[in-house]
Amino acid sequence: MLRTQQKAYAYISAGIVLFVIGLVFEELHYYASDVVVRSALRMVPHIIHLPLLVLWCVTLKRRIINKQIRKYLMSVAILMIFWLAIRTFKWHFLDNEDPLGRYIWYCYYIPMILIPLLGVFITMCIGKPEDFKLDRRFNLLYIPAIILIVFILTNDFHNLTFSFPGDITEYADELEVRKARLNMLKADYNKEFENLTILKSEVIKVIKGESSFSADTLSELIAESEKECSRLFDLCADAEKDVADGESVLKNLSDSFDELISWAELYDEASFEKKKMIVNCLIKRVEVSRGYKLKVEFNIDFEQFMVGLDKVA
């Protein structure tokens, strides 16, 4: 019995020591100036955490008597290993712009959804006999979890789970739509103005008695055409203003986007002190209010990236 306790204490102590080492290396990488050294330091915590999870998974078979609880805990352990493995792969082996990174991020939600559900099943088995089995009807709880996972993994096809702000190209396309609308309105105005000119030329013919229109009919047609020309002229003026505003915003967005990307590339390779300087350049003001509510004011207008050109329309 004493030997078993000593062995358990040894495992616990080794686990705590390794966990602390991982935290220390995780913190040290912020202060490393060399890129290779910083990447190596960032990998150490994951190299430590993965074996710890695997070890925990192995010891579950020895320590847990209830078969149902052991099965669910093993599933939780496997999901945690999967989560940590894909997270390590995403942040250490993929570029930020790699589309595969987004799909790996979607996969985070597989353990995030299933682990709480397995936790519910575990609590329902605690205190029950060793041969206790949950009613099969509880397996129906997997259905909404699987549906949610499928929705997340297929988000790129429907954007019902997440939506992302577009890049500068999307806003340029929106500006082209505005220009096309302006050209269409100008074409309609020119056509209506030409029609008004033709109608006004009929006035002389009416006076000479050579027109097929009566004076009253021609007067009504001219009034309607003038009203339509006035309406189209106002729409053209509004459309021209939309295009001008859109061009101005797109230029500002393009400049801000280029500045933001350059800061991001510099941040990835910067030391801890340089990262603080970069954050200081990007963030203008931070206010902390009661209840630890944060209000961050940026030097770059990120809201324009979220809502597009309609921000100023």
LUMVO-972546 format. One record per atom (N, C-alpha, C, O): x, y negated, z; residue in three letters. Coordinates in steps of 0.001 Angstrom, whole numbers, plus 500000, padded with zeros to 6 digits. Example, Ala and Ser with C-alpha at 12.3 -4.5 7.8 and 13.67 -1.06 7.14 Angstrom:
<pts>
513190505690507800ALA512300504500507800ALA513200503300507800ALA514236503319508465ALA512850502250507080SER513670501060507140SER512900499970507870SER513409498862508039SER
</pts>
This chain:
<pts>
500833501212500000MET500000500000500000MET500865498741500000MET500612497793499257MET501906498757500863LEU502797497613500945LEU503536497400499636LEU503755496265499212LEU503918498494499005ARG504626498403497741ARG503720497824496656ARG504161497043495813ARG502459498217496690THR501491497689495713THR501309496187495878THR501246495445494898THR501225495744497147GLN501079494316497402GLN502321493548496954GLN502211492472496367GLN503483494095497228GLN504713493435496793GLN504781493311495273GLN505221492302494721GLN504327494375494629LYS504319494352493161LYS503350493290492644LYS503645492586491679LYS502198493182493293ALA501211492182492887ALA501749490770493096ALA501583489895492245ALA502399490562494250TYR502990489246494535TYR504084488912493534TYR504238487759493131TYR504844489926493134ALA505912489708492159ALA505336489278490820ALA505847488360490179ALA504258489955490398TYR503603489583489146TYR503059488155489215TYR503218487372488279TYR502416487832490338ILE501838486496490487ILE502931485430490477ILE502795484398489820ILE504006485686491202SER505114484726491260SER505744484536489887SER506035483411489480SER505956485655489167ALA506546485557487824ALA505630484782486885ALA506088483987486064ALA504334485024487020GLY503388484307486173GLY503399482815486457GLY503379482003485532GLY503429482449487740ILE503449481030488109ILE504726480351487603ILE504686479243487068ILE505871481046487786VAL507149480490487336VAL507150480263485830VAL507567479206485359VAL506681481260485072LEU506638481117483614LEU505693480007483194LEU505979479259482259LEU504559479900483890PHE503596478853483565PHE504202477469483809PHE504028476561482995PHE504911477310484925VAL505555476030485232VAL506641475711484211VAL506783474565483784VAL507411476732483818ILE508443476532482792ILE507817476041481495ILE508344475147480833ILE506680476643481141GLY505982476201479937GLY505568474746480017GLY505727474003479049GLY505033474325481165LEU504631472929481342LEU505833471989481257LEU505744470909480674LEU506963472410481846VAL508169471577481819VAL508660471383480390VAL508973470264479984VAL508727472469479629PHE509179472364478238PHE508190471547477394PHE508591470806476496PHE506916471693477692GLU505905470906476973GLU506120469409477202GLU505927468603476292GLU506517469045478415GLU506759467641478734GLU508095467164478180GLU508220466011477766GLU509099468050478170LEU510436467661477715LEU510470467323476229LEU511282466502475802LEU509599467946475437HIS509684467721473991HIS509375466274473623HIS509783465812472557HIS508661465551474485TYR508366464150474212TYR509617463276474264TYR509666462213473646TYR510623463729475000TYR511825462923475187TYR512964463320474253TYR514009462670474247TYR512782464365473474ALA513825464820472550ALA513826463939471305ALA512767463643470751ALA514991463528470872SER515105462668469689SER515294463482468413SER514876463053467338SER515919464648468521ASP516142465491467352ASP514869466266467007ASP514212466825467886ASP514531466292465715VAL513284466930465266VAL513303468431465541VAL512316468989466019VAL514426469085465239VAL514526470541465424VAL514404470899466910VAL513699471839467277VAL515094470146467744VAL515043470401469190VAL513638470197469715VAL513148470980470528VAL512982469124469238ARG511621468843469705ARG510657469945469286ARG509781470334470057ARG510817470445468070SER509946471531467605SER510179472802468413SER509236473518468751SER511455473077468721ALA511779474274469512ALA511200474162470920ALA510679475136471462ALA511294472968471509LEU510756472778472859LEU509235472936472872LEU508667473455473833LEU508594472493471817ARG507136472626471744ARG506709474079471578ARG505608474453471982ARG507575474900470986MET507230476301470770MET507353477138472039MET506669478150472189MET508238476709472963VAL508508477510474166VAL507244477798474978VAL507030478949475355VAL506378476780475270PRO505172477093476057PRO504300478150475423PRO503736478996476117PRO504183478107474092HIS503330479089473417HIS503975480478473442HIS503288481493473556HIS505308480502473334ILE506012481781473416ILE505820482405474800ILE505790483628474933ILE505692481568475822ILE505481482049477190ILE504021482424477424ILE503733483470478006ILE503108481581476978HIS501684481797477279HIS501126483046476605HIS500327483771477199HIS501541483296475375LEU501020484476474663LEU501358485786475389LEU500458486596475606LEU502617486023475772PRO502907487262476522PRO502167487339477854PRO501774488425478280PRO501972486198478516LEU501222486206479765LEU499786486687479544LEU499249487461480337LEU499173486215478453LEU497811486656478153LEU497779488137477800LEU496881488872478208LEU498784488558477028VAL498855489980476665VAL499029490831477927VAL498395491877478066VAL499890490379478847LEU500109491100480099LEU498829491166480927LEU498504492206481500LEU498112490057480985TRP496838490042481710TRP495852491024481093TRP495116491714481798TRP495851491073479763CYS494951491985479044CYS495281493439479398CYS494384494260479587CYS496570493741479485VAL496984495116479798VAL496600495485481232VAL496139496599481484VAL496789494553482169THR496510494857483576THR495016494981483873THR494629495520484910THR494181494483482964LEU492741494600483197LEU492305496053483298LEU491418496388484084LEU492927496913482504LYS492555498326482511LYS492830498974483862LYS492124499895484273LYS493867498484484555ARG494242499080485838ARG493443498497487004ARG493172499185487988ARG493071497231486884ARG492500496549488044ARG490974496541488070ARG490382496461489146ARG490326496623486910ILE488871496518486843ILE488260497906486728ILE488554498643485787ILE487419498257487675ILE486806499588487686ILE485552499633486828ILE485354500572486056ILE484697498608486962ASN483447498576486211ASN483738498510484709ASN484394497581484237ASN483253499488483975LYS483560499581482547LYS483022498396481752LYS483682497896480841LYS481805497948482108GLN481213496825481377GLN482012495550481588GLN482313494830480636GLN482355495273482851ILE483137494066483136ILE484506494145482467ILE484997493155481925ILE485120495333482508ARG486432495508481887ARG486341495258480382ARG487219494620479800ARG485291495755479764LYS485128495570478325LYS484964494091477971LYS485574493604477019LYS484131493376478746TYR483909491955478455TYR485162491125478738TYR485479490205477983TYR485877491445479825LEU487105490707480133LEU488179490953479080LEU488935490044478736LEU488248492178478569MET489189492475477493MET488853491655476247MET489740491154475556MET487576491533475982SER487135490731474835SER487509489262475020SER487947488598474081SER487329488762476256VAL487707487378476558VAL489206487190476368VAL489635486193475787VAL489998488125476846ALA491457488037476719ALA491875488022475248ALA492730487233474847ALA491270488895474456ILE491600488956473021ILE491219487648472335ILE491976487147471503ILE490061487091472671LEU489643485813472089LEU490593484686472489LEU490886483814471671LEU491079484688473731MET492027483664474170MET493360483795473443MET493971482791473075MET493810485028473237ILE495044485245472473ILE494867484756471038ILE495749484103470481ILE493721485079470451PHE493416484620469091PHE493416483091469023PHE493985482503468104PHE492774482457470003TRP492677480999470057TRP494075480366470138TRP494388479451469377TRP494898480848471045LEU496230480286471229LEU497101480538470001LEU497896479678469622LEU496960481708469375ALA497778482050468203ALA497463481141467026ALA498380480622466388ALA496169480936466722ILE495829480096465573ILE496144478629465857ILE496488477876464946ILE496024478228467120ARG496370476854467474ARG497872476621467284ARG498287475588466758ARG498675477586467715THR500125477482467533THR500479477437466057THR501323476644465640THR499838478283465269PHE500105478311463828PHE499728476986463178PHE500460476481462327PHE498595476425463572LYS498128475171462968LYS499078474015463238LYS499426473265462326LYS499498473869464494TRP500259472684464875TRP501760472814464633TRP502475471813464675TRP502249474020464382HIS503687474182464215HIS504102474654462827HIS505282474570462485HIS503181475140462032PHE503553475689460732PHE502774475079459564PHE503011475444458413PHE501866474173459838LEU501080473557458770LEU501251472048458801LEU501414471447459863LEU501209471442457609ASP501218469989457527ASP499849469453457904ASP498846470161457822ASP499819468188458317ASN498553467577458721ASN497542467517457579ASN496334467528457817ASN498039467453456323GLU497151467308455178GLU496767468651454556GLU496023468682453575GLU497254469745455103ASP496948471070454553ASP495483471418454838ASP495077471447456000ASP494668471688453778PRO493250472032453998PRO493067473262454869PRO492053473394455554PRO494054474175454848LEU493951475385455670LEU493850475027457151LEU493222475747457927LEU494472473908457540GLY494426473475458931GLY493016473201459414GLY492689473453460573GLY492168472677458509ARG490785472391458896ARG490022473687459145ARG489236473772460089ARG490244474687458314TYR489547475963458508TYR490038476670459773TYR489260477332460460TYR491323476529460076ILE491824477092461333ILE491183476368462509ILE490846476986463519ILE491016475055462372TRP490335474297463428TRP488901474777463600TRP488413474864464726TRP488220475089462507TYR486880475660462604TYR486906476964463407TYR485990477245464179TYR487966477755463216CYS488068479041463914CYS488224478874465420CYS487966479811466176CYS488651477667465874TYR488704477431467322TYR487356477734467971TYR487287478192469112TYR486285477467467220TYR484945477548467803TYR484454478987467957TYR483442479222468617TYR485150479946467362ILE484776481345467571ILE484961481726469044ILE484004482184469670ILE486168481552469625PRO486284481838471066PRO485530480833471932PRO485032481201472997PRO485434479572471502MET484732478571472307MET483252478903472472MET482643478542473479MET482676479587471491ILE481262479965471553ILE481075481313472247ILE480151481487473041ILE481957482264471941LEU481770483622472446LEU482222483793473906LEU481611484565474645LEU483266483099474326ILE483764483267475698ILE482711482891476741ILE482522483656477686ILE482005481743476622PRO480947481463477613PRO479848482520477626PRO479321482857478686PRO479498483050476437LEU478472484085476377LEU478941485349477089LEU478177485970477827LEU480202485730476868LEU480747486899477560LEU480826486643479064LEU480657487564479864LEU481084485387479449GLY481094485037480865GLY479739485265481520GLY479661485708482666GLY478668484958480784VAL477312485211481288VAL477102486713481497VAL476549487136482512VAL477548487505480532PHE477396488959480660PHE478191489488481855PHE477726490382482563PHE479387488939482082ILE480220489393483206ILE479536489106484537ILE479521489957485427ILE478968487905484673THR478293487560485938THR477098488466486204THR476767488750487355THR476452488918485126MET475302489804485295MET475710491222485691MET474884492006486159MET476999491545485499CYS477480492894485849CYS478158492940487210CYS478419494022487736CYS478446491777487783ILE479147491747489067ILE478246492317490174ILE477064491990490269ILE478839493171490996GLY478087493774492099GLY477242494958491705GLY476539495518492546GLY477289495357490442LYS476508496501489976LYS477351497776490047LYS478574497690490153LYS476728498953489990PRO477468500225490010PRO478427500335488826PRO478297499616487835PRO479394501249488949GLU480419501398487915GLU479830501793486565GLU480341501389485521GLU478753502584486585ASP478154503049485338ASP477040502141484840ASP476289502509483936ASP476932500936485439PHE475860500011485056PHE476085499512483628PHE477211499223483222PHE474984499420482880LYS475029498881481532LYS473918497856481358LYS472791498052481812LYS474261496762480694LEU473256495728480434LEU472201496253479469LEU472477497093478613LEU471003495741479628ASP469929496085478695ASP470328495641477284ASP470876494556477093ASP470046496491476314ARG470427496181474929ARG469763494919474403ARG470233494314473440ARG468676494530475036ARG468000493307474577ARG468876492071474742ARG468690491083474032ARG469835492117475679PHE470733490979475862PHE471671490800474671PHE472250489730474481PHE471816491864473864ASN472643491729472659ASN472039490745471664ASN472733490274470763ASN470765490433471815LEU470130489450470937LEU470733488060471120LEU470612487202470246LEU471388487846472267LEU472032486548472496LEU473212486320471549LEU473657485188471360LEU473708487403470961TYR474783487246469979TYR474285486578468696TYR475065485952467979TYR472996486710468410ILE472462486190467143ILE472635484683467023ILE473206484233466029ILE472160483850468006PRO472381482400467856PRO473860482041467859PRO474267481089467192PRO474682482805468614ALA476119482522468631ALA476730482760467251ALA477530481956466773ALA476348483874466613ILE476880484187465272ILE476386483168464250ILE477145482751463375ILE475119482765464353ILE474576481762463424ILE475357480458463545ILE475708479839462540ILE475626480045464786LEU476375478812465007LEU477795478918464448LEU478301477968463852LEU478431480064464638ILE479779480267464105ILE479776480197462579ILE480653479578461978ILE478787480835461959VAL478684480805460494VAL478480479371460004VAL479082478962459011VAL477636478609460697PHE477407477212460313PHE478704476408460394PHE478972475570459532PHE479506476662461426ILE480758475923461583ILE481757476313460501ILE482393475444459905ILE481901477615460240LEU482880478077459255LEU482517477657457841LEU483398477545456989LEU481227477420457572THR480785477000456230THR480458475509456187THR479724475054455308THR481000474757457130ASN480651473339457240ASN480984472547455972ASN480278471597455634ASN482063472936455263ASP482466472189454071ASP481412472232452972ASP481431471400452065ASP480490473196453045PHE479465473315452007PHE478197472526452328PHE477424472207451425PHE477973472205453625HIS476717471519453981HIS476905470313454895HIS476021469459454966HIS478040470221455600ASN478320469100456521ASN477221468908457566ASN476964467785458000ASN476580469994457966LEU475535469908458989LEU476125469981460401LEU475493469526461354LEU477309470538460542THR477944470644461853THR478863469467462127THR478777468840463183THR479745469165461177PHE480652468029461283PHE480589467230459986PHE480342467782458914PHE480809465957460099SER480973465122458908SER482225464291459111SER482529463859460222SER482950464074458014PHE484224463380458095PHE484193462135457228PHE483577462141456162PHE484853461057457671PRO484934459865456827PRO485741460164455589PRO486729460896455646PRO485329459599454464GLY486044459823453221GLY487325459023453153GLY487596458192454020GLY488111459273452124ASP489335458513451971ASP489070457284451108ASP487921456971450794ASP490142456589450729ILE490003455352449961ILE489332455615448618ILE488604454760448115ILE489566456785448033THR488977457089446719THR487463457058446764THR486812456606445822THR486901457544447870GLU485442457552447995GLU484885456131447963GLU483856455876447337GLU485567455212448637TYR485098453830448658TYR485307453157447302TYR484522452293446910TYR486366453551446585ALA486579453036445231ALA485459453501444307ALA485000452742443453ALA485020454747444475ASP483897455250443675ASP482618454486443994ASP481818454195443103ASP482431454162445273GLU481244453395445660GLU481269452008445038GLU480232451478444638GLU482461451420444957LEU482588450107444322LEU482263450194442839LEU481656449279442283LEU482660451286442192GLU482338451469440768GLU480831451569440554GLU480311451084439550GLU480126452198441498VAL478665452279441421VAL478058450878441491VAL477109450572440769VAL478605450035442359ARG478106448667442479ARG478349447887441181ARG477495447118440738ARG479512448095440589LYS479816447418439331LYS478885447889438219LYS478435447091437396LYS478599449187438198ALA477687449722437181ALA476285449123437346ALA475625448803436358ALA475833448972438596ARG474522448363438853ARG474515446911438382ARG473533446450437799ARG475612446188438634LEU475699444790438185LEU475632444704436674LEU474932443846436135LEU476347445574435981ASN476322445565434510ASN474925445870433982ASN474491445275432996ASN474224446789434630MET472869447127434202MET471921445941434386MET471092445653433523MET472059445255435532LEU471210444078435782LEU471512442957434792LEU470598442270434336LEU472778442768434462LYS473136441744433476LYS472554442072432105LYS472088441188431387LYS472590443370431751ALA472018443775430464ALA470512443521430440ALA469982443045429436ALA469816443836431545ASP468375443574431624ASP468082442082431567ASP467114441660430935ASP468918441281432228TYR468708439822432211TYR468900439255430806TYR468100438442430343TYR469968439691430128ASN470221439193428768ASN469091439572427821ASN468701438793426951ASN468572440784428006LYS467468441232427147LYS466219440398427400LYS465535439995426459LYS465921440138428675GLU464738439347429006GLU464905437891428581GLU463948437254428138GLU466141437359428720PHE466386435979428298PHE466234435833426786PHE465729434823426296PHE466672436843426064GLU466498436833424597GLU465015436867424238GLU464577436185423312GLU464249437666424979ASN462810437727424749ASN462145436376425034ASN461232435954424323ASN462630435696426110LEU462090434363426442LEU462412433371425345LEU461577432535425000LEU463607433451424794THR463999432544423705THR463098432737422492THR462696431767421852THR462785433982422181ILE461905434275421032ILE460507433706421273ILE459890433125420380ILE460020433892422513LEU458685433367422835LEU458650431848422744LEU457672431283422254LEU459690431186423204LYS459713429718423141LYS459786429219421704LYS459301428133421387LYS460408430040420824SER460469429648419416SER459097429702418754SER458874429099417705SER458177430439419389GLU456825430534418840GLU456006429277419125GLU454957429069418516GLU456484428433420055VAL455725427227420399VAL455532426333419180VAL454431425833418950VAL456596426126418391ILE456505425287417181ILE455500425868416201ILE454726425145415573ILE455529427208416083LYS454599427863415152LYS453159427695415618LYS452250427535414803LYS452950427734416957VAL451597427541417476VAL451103426138417156VAL449946425947416782VAL451999425147417306ILE451626423758417009ILE451268423612415537ILE450332422894415184ILE452033424309414668LYS451764424238413220LYS450623425161412800LYS450170425120411656LYS450168425985413723GLY449098426913413392GLY449569428116412626GLY448769428782411969GLY450877428418412696GLU451442429526411934GLU451690430759412817GLU452078431806412300GLU451474430659414133SER451770431779415027SER450575432713415167SER449425432296415032SER450863433975415437SER449810434961415669SER449315434916417122SER448324435565417455SER450007434144417996PHE449597433983419385PHE448762432725419545PHE448977431720418867PHE447813432804420451SER447092431584420827SER447938430811421829SER448872431361422413SER447613429540422027ALA448400428703422944ALA448335429241424370ALA449347429246425072ALA447167429691424807ASP447023430205426174ASP447807431504426369ASP448482431701427379ASP447696432389425362THR448419433677425466THR449922433461425508THR450631434064426314THR450402432577424612LEU451836432308424571LEU452315431683425869LEU453407431991426346LEU451506430811426436SER451875430165427699SER451993431193428827SER452909431118429645SER451064432149428866GLU451128433195429892GLU452355434085429708GLU453014434449430682GLU452661434438428444LEU453826435285428172LEU455128434586428557LEU456035435200429120LEU455205433298428245ILE456411432541428597ILE456572432452430107ILE457685432586430616ILE455474432227430836ALA455528432121432300ALA455972433443432921ALA456786433464433844ALA455428434545432402GLU455825435861432927GLU457299436153432638GLU458013436694433482GLU457746435784431423SER459142436029431057SER460085435173431894SER461147435638432307SER459702433927432144GLU460535433053432979GLU460628433589434411GLU461684433531435041GLU459509434110434909LYS459504434683436262LYS460409435910436338LYS461140436085437313LYS460360436760435311GLU461203437952435281GLU462675437579435152GLU463537438200435775GLU462961436554434333CYS464351436092434198CYS464882435563435530CYS466031435811435897CYS464032434835436243SER464437434299437540SER464727435436438533SER465698435380439289SER463867436471438518ARG464065437604439422ARG465367438342439106ARG466135438667440011ARG465613438607437817LEU466823439313437417LEU468077438486437701LEU469130439026438040LEU467944437158437554PHE469083436282437833PHE469473436365439313PHE470656436429439649PHE468461436364440194ASP468740436482441638ASP469363437838441971ASP470279437919442789ASP468858438910441329LEU469431440237441570LEU470883440309441095LEU471725440933441741LEU471167439663439960CYS472543439637439456CYS473459438896440423CYS474591439315440667CYS472960437795440970ALA473760437028441927ALA474068437865443172ALA475194437857443669ALA473051438593443674ASP473276439452444844ASP474254440581444523ASP475121440915445331ASP474101441169443317ALA474989442268442924ALA476424441782442766ALA477365442482443140ALA476594440577442211GLU477939440011442077GLU478580439792443451GLU479776440020443635GLU477764439346444411LYS478276439140445772LYS478678440484446396LYS479702440575447073LYS477856441540446161ASP478180442874446683ASP479502443374446115ASP480325443930446843ASP479707443176444812VAL480944443623444167VAL482143442855444724VAL483186443444445008VAL481987441534444879ALA483091440724445411ALA483433441137446839ALA484604441274447193ALA482389441335447661ASP482625441772449044ASP483279443152449073ASP484191443407449860ASP482790444045448187GLY483344445391448135GLY484806445393447735GLY485602446143448299GLY485172444556446761GLU486565444475446332GLU487451443959447465GLU488570444433447659GLU486932442981448208SER487692442432449328SER487897443481450419SER489000443644450940SER486814444191450756VAL486908445213451803VAL487817446358451357VAL488618446860452146VAL487694446770450095LEU488517447869449599LEU489998447516449666LEU490830448364449991LEU490325446262449358LYS491720445835449444LYS492207445900450896LYS493308446375451175LYS491352445404451826ASN491735445457453242ASN491882446895453730ASN492806447225454472ASN490940447752453291LEU491005449164453679LEU492258449827453141LEU492911450608453833LEU492586449506451898SER493765450110451285SER495030449704452024SER495909450529452272SER495113448417452375ASP496282447946453121ASP496348448602454497ASP497410449047454933ASP495187448659455184SER495155449269456520SER495453450757456453SER496144451299457316SER494926451423455414PHE495136452861455255PHE496619453163455049PHE497172454069455672PHE497255452388454164ASP498686452591453919ASP499490452356455195ASP500433453088455495ASP499096451313455949GLU499794451022457200GLU499593452154458204GLU500526452554458899GLU498348452670458271LEU498045453742459218LEU498816455012458883LEU499354455670459773LEU498871455360457585ILE499589456564457162ILE501076456430457463ILE501713457385457907ILE501629455240457219SER503051455047457488SER503340455174458977SER504371455724459365SER502426454662459825TRP502593454805461274TRP502503456278461666TRP503261456741462518TRP501571457025461041ALA501388458442461383ALA502635459250461045ALA503068460091461834ALA503212458993459867GLU504418459717459474GLU505579459376460406GLU506363460246460787GLU505675458096460766LEU506735457685461681LEU506533458282463071LEU507496458658463739LEU505261458366463506TYR504951458881464841TYR505370460343464986TYR505860460748466040TYR505177461138463923ASP505508462561463982ASP506990462793464259ASP507361463775464902ASP507828461891463774GLU509266462087463909GLU509881461223465004GLU511098461235465185GLU509063460479465733ALA509595459510466687ALA509863460134468047ALA509298461170468398ALA510736459483468806SER510972459871470192SER509831459341471049SER508952458631470560SER509852459694472336PHE508771459278473232PHE508687457759473345PHE507590457200473336PHE509829457085473450GLU509834455622473568GLU509312454967472304GLU508566453989472367GLU509706455508471146LYS509219454948469878LYS507718455183469715LYS507009454342469163LYS507236456336470201LYS505801456611470124LYS505018455584470930LYS503943455155470510LYS505548455188472081LYS504882454167472886LYS504830452840472139LYS503842452112472234LYS505892452522471395MET505910451280470615MET504883451331469484MET504215450336469200MET504760452490468844ILE503795452636467752ILE502368452484468266ILE501547451791467664ILE502083453149469399VAL500750453028470002VAL500469451589470375VAL499341451119470229VAL501484450881470858ASN501328449477471232ASN500986448619470020ASN500255447636470140ASN501517448992468843CYS501217448242467614CYS499809448540467108CYS499151447659466554CYS499343449775467293LEU498033450167466781LEU496894449738467697LEU495801449419467228LEU497150449730469011ILE496102449415469982ILE496311448003470510ILE497375447663471026ILE495277447196470369LYS495356445794470800LYS495056445632472282LYS495707444849472973LYS494055446383472770ARG493602446173474142ARG492903447427474657ARG492180448081473904ARG493108447772475929VAL492423448888476574VAL491814448379477871VAL492512447830478723VAL490492448568478013GLU489802448142479225GLU489275449373479957GLU488654450248479354GLU489532449428481268VAL489035450517482104VAL488012449930483071VAL488342449063483880VAL486773450404482985SER485705449893483833SER485315450940484871SER485898452022484929SER484331450602485679ARG483886451510486735ARG483415452838486140ARG482790452869485080ARG483721453919486830GLY483373455244486321GLY484369455742485289GLY484082456689484556GLY485556455106485223TYR486621455483484293TYR486162455411482832TYR486573456224482004TYR485319454442482534LYS484895454235481149LYS485955453418480420LYS486395452374480900LYS486352453907479265LEU487418453264478503LEU486845452532477297LEU485950453031476615LEU487372451350477049LYS487050450600475845LYS488360450258475165LYS489166449501475705LYS488577450816473969VAL489832450636473248VAL489580449738472045VAL488687450000471239VAL490367448687471931GLU490264447766470798GLU491505447943469933GLU492627447723470390GLU491296448346468670PHE492404448626467769PHE492756447398466930PHE491925446518466705PHE494002447364466479ASN494425446308465559ASN493951446572464143ASN493871445653463327ASN493632447845463845ILE493111448239462533ILE491641448583462693ILE491268449265463647ILE490795448119461766ASP489359448325461883ASP488987449735461436ASP488697449966460262ASP488998450681462386PHE488677452069462064PHE487201452231461710PHE486839453179461013PHE486348451329462175GLU484913451462461902GLU484628451370460412GLU483697452003459914GLU485435450574459691GLN485244450477458251GLN485490451811457570GLN484823452141456589GLN486448452587458087PHE486698453913457522PHE485526454838457760PHE485288455744456961PHE484780454632458851MET483692455531459194MET482436455234458385MET481727456164458002MET482136453945458110VAL480865453608457483VAL481029453165456038VAL480035453067455318VAL482259452891455586GLY482463452559454200GLY482124451111453885GLY482088450262454776GLY481875450836452597LEU481657449473452133LEU480361448880452655LEU480218447658452715LEU479396449745453042ASP478121449233453549ASP478303448456454839ASP477374447789455294ASP479484448532455436LYS479782447792456648LYS479590446294456432LYS479182445576457344LYS479890445824455207VAL479819444385454953VAL478698444039453993VAL478522442866453663VAL477929445027453532ALA476903444761452535ALA475703444048453167ALA474733443741452475ALA
</pts>
